[in-house]
Amino acid sequence: MPRLAIAPEVPRDLGALAQPVRRDAVIAMRRFLQSTTSAPHPERVRNTRDPRVATLRLADRHRGVVVRQRDVFWMLTVLPDAEAWSYAQRHRFAVNAAIGVAEIWDAQGLERVEPALRRSADSTDWRLFAHVCDTDLLGLGIDAQLLPLVRLITTDANLDALEPLLPETQFAPLSVLGQGGSVAEAWRALDTYVAVPATAVDLTDLVAALERTPDRAAFVPNPSVLDRVLDAPHWCTFLYPTQHRLARQDGYDGPVLVTGGAGTGKTLVALHRAAHLAETGAGRILLVTFSQGVATDAAAKLDLLVDDEEVRARIEVGNVERLAHRIVAEAEGRAPLLVGRPDLAALWQEASEISGDLHSPAFLLREWEQVILAQNLCTVQEYLAVDRPGRSVTLGYEERTAVWKAIEHVTGRLRESGRRTLLQLASEASTLLGRSTGDLLGADGPGHEPYRHIVVDEAQDLHPAQWRLLRAAVPHGPDDLFIVGDPHQRVFDTRVALSSLGIKAETHRLTVSHRLPQEILTWGVRLRGGGPADGLVEGITELVGFRATHPGARPAVREYTSHEAELAGLVTHVKEWLGDGVPPEEIAVAARTGELVRSAKAALIEAEPAVRVSTLHGLKGLEFRRVALIGVADGIVPSADALTPATEDPTARAHDLQRERGLLYMACMRASERLYVSYSGRASPFLPP
Ligand SMILES: Nc1ncnc2c1ncn2[C@@H]1O[C@H](COP(=O)(O)OP(=O)(O)OP(=O)(O)O)[C@@H](O)[C@H]1O
């Protein structure tokens, strides 16, 4: 039976056809896979540059272009007859000698530019690649047939003219070398196209090459897989090479950490990893997302990704708070009571008074969360002995004793009333798992860890107590923890290095944003400062090398003279976007404060109530075509309430400012198409000039 290998253009081409034509084409493809008598057969095309190319007549005046080797037909595109023949004649197909991936060459285009390159070369002795020997070029996978042409290139402009005609795997290393980069740097550029490492490359084996090129070919053995590939969104089937390599690799020795800027596909990689572990491994998998809202979205995506119900049932999606809640509830036989914000605030106020107003309620809360709960300190002796990383105000023996007493007031009152905070719950849940010999949460194997694998998204915002819980919930071993996150988008005070928690992860990085247009990315990086961020990895993470795949509109920053005028401007913009045909659910409006959110909601109620309006925090983990951020003004962003007074703790204040900047950056990075930012009064100091 023949197999089809579907290129990503095919679902797109079919989607663009009139419904009856599309239907006929899909029926023809199904028949082809089943080799029925009425199945289309490969028809040779005259004057092709590659003898393996043929077309399949799929519908009235429409053909699929295929490249055949053995039982595999790589379908590249579906086009009207004349265009399909022309495509078939124009291209040739090859295997990259260095990394073994399949390549599509615009052979006719290259033949056409050759005379111009020769003329340009005749006028000068200068050659762009004179400094690189043939052996190095061939070693980088430069095709032997291309080499004479490469030797004719004299300028960057010559090389740029070749870009649309060459496979990316040929252009990328040449581009690095042309800009004066070393052979090693060119190799690094080529390595980003490796999804499945090749041990030995056979230039004649196109099928093996296609198996190493999952971003260009999805193997379809039968009609039901065909339907899935044609109907599913692109990300379900075609991960980009680096994403694929990370998500679908067989067996990591232990924890893995993948960092990357906004829109680089970290969440998609996490979803594919969970799917891969469920398909290939044994035991239950927990996919940890930031919030329950995001969990619903992730669960829906997993439903699309994993076809087999039994496999899908092995993946549970949830957040750490819920996990902690369930473990404590199961151990205690009833749902734990949580303390409400106002009650907690009143307790910290009392604690501050007990300390003789030496320390503010906010200072005490931070000390509790960032030192005591972070390091799981249970006695005053432990507290007196530890370092207090990230806290710049030094506390002597007397002061620490007083602070401990004040904090004990809060924990004691909570204990008396049987209430807990979410972080306390996480802490207790990890202790419970550590103590348990049974099967909390119904682990199916021996031991007390309820999961075999845990995959964590948005890892930058987890607290050490939550990490301890996750670590305790999965046994140490191959593929135990797969973690993705972006320290630059952190919106809480949790700058924790995984290694400090005993999680020694091998680290990887994604650098290409597939969501953001370059203009929004560049502006956002200026806003964020581009500089380092700490957390997750030991030391710091840089934004260097973070880039986009496509251009777009620059962010629109608007100044208004009053809040009313700003709201009117927002309504005008949202109406314009709706007028452009953008569905309301693809538009998000957000602001730093609840009050601004309410006023935006009121202003938009008539224009379009279905547009999402939330706080900046509420955008975390989401994506929209168009995003409007209002009230990005001095005094609002950063929020004065969220900043520690410099007199109290300058380091805490610096951290608060960085966190507020990260929050605004995260919100800006949600836009895949347009970003609109407005303020009345003075602009937020975070906005780039
Ligand atoms: N393989 C892919 N195929 C199609 N689209 C992709 C692919 N990878 C990324 N994208 C696009 O990029 C978007 C961002 O992906 P994802 O949400 O996984 O990124 P992220 O790194 O988790 O982003 P953030 O950190 O900003 O939340 C996707 O919604 C999709 O539009």
The ligand as an SDF file (V2000), in Angstrom:
LIG
                    3D

 31 33  0  0  0  0  0  0  0  0999 V2000
    5.1220   24.4430   15.5100 N   0  0  0  0  0  0  0  0  0  0  0  0
    4.2800   25.4560   15.4360 C   0  0  0  0  0  0  0  0  0  0  0  0
    3.3140   25.4760   14.5030 N   0  0  0  0  0  0  0  0  0  0  0  0
    2.4380   26.4800   14.3980 C   0  0  0  0  0  0  0  0  0  0  0  0
    2.4440   27.5460   15.2030 N   0  0  0  0  0  0  0  0  0  0  0  0
    3.4030   27.6020   16.1540 C   0  0  0  0  0  0  0  0  0  0  0  0
    4.3660   26.5660   16.3240 C   0  0  0  0  0  0  0  0  0  0  0  0
    5.1670   26.9180   17.3420 N   0  0  0  0  0  0  0  0  0  0  0  0
    4.7240   28.0950   17.8070 C   0  0  0  0  0  0  0  0  0  0  0  0
    3.6750   28.5190   17.0920 N   0  0  0  0  0  0  0  0  0  0  0  0
    2.9190   29.7800   17.2640 C   0  0  0  0  0  0  0  0  0  0  0  0
    3.4550   30.4640   18.3430 O   0  0  0  0  0  0  0  0  0  0  0  0
    2.4730   30.6370   19.3680 C   0  0  0  0  0  0  0  0  0  0  0  0
    3.1380   30.5740   20.6850 C   0  0  0  0  0  0  0  0  0  0  0  0
    3.3580   29.2550   21.0850 O   0  0  0  0  0  0  0  0  0  0  0  0
    3.4160   28.9430   22.6390 P   0  0  0  0  0  0  0  0  0  0  0  0
    2.2250   29.4760   23.3220 O   0  0  0  0  0  0  0  0  0  0  0  0
    3.7380   27.5090   22.7940 O   0  0  0  0  0  0  0  0  0  0  0  0
    4.6640   29.8370   23.0360 O   0  0  0  0  0  0  0  0  0  0  0  0
    5.2920   30.0930   24.4580 P   0  0  0  0  0  0  0  0  0  0  0  0
    6.7710   30.0550   24.2700 O   0  0  0  0  0  0  0  0  0  0  0  0
    4.7120   29.1810   25.4770 O   0  0  0  0  0  0  0  0  0  0  0  0
    4.8220   31.5900   24.7090 O   0  0  0  0  0  0  0  0  0  0  0  0
    4.6800   32.4420   26.0640 P   0  0  0  0  0  0  0  0  0  0  0  0
    5.9000   32.2080   26.9050 O   0  0  0  0  0  0  0  0  0  0  0  0
    4.6360   33.8300   25.5560 O   0  0  0  0  0  0  0  0  0  0  0  0
    3.3980   32.0300   26.7060 O   0  0  0  0  0  0  0  0  0  0  0  0
    1.4210   29.5730   19.1060 C   0  0  0  0  0  0  0  0  0  0  0  0
    0.1590   29.9230   19.5790 O   0  0  0  0  0  0  0  0  0  0  0  0
    1.4480   29.5270   17.6030 C   0  0  0  0  0  0  0  0  0  0  0  0
    0.7160   30.5970   17.0850 O   0  0  0  0  0  0  0  0  0  0  0  0
  1  2  1  0
  2  3  1  0
  2  7  2  0
  3  4  2  0
  4  5  1  0
  5  6  2  0
  6  7  1  0
  6 10  1  0
  7  8  1  0
  8  9  2  0
  9 10  1  0
 10 11  1  0
 11 12  1  0
 11 30  1  0
 12 13  1  0
 13 14  1  0
 13 28  1  0
 14 15  1  0
 15 16  1  0
 16 17  2  0
 16 18  1  0
 16 19  1  0
 19 20  1  0
 20 21  2  0
 20 22  1  0
 20 23  1  0
 23 24  1  0
 24 25  2  0
 24 26  1  0
 24 27  1  0
 28 29  1  0
 28 30  1  0
 30 31  1  0
M  END
$$$$
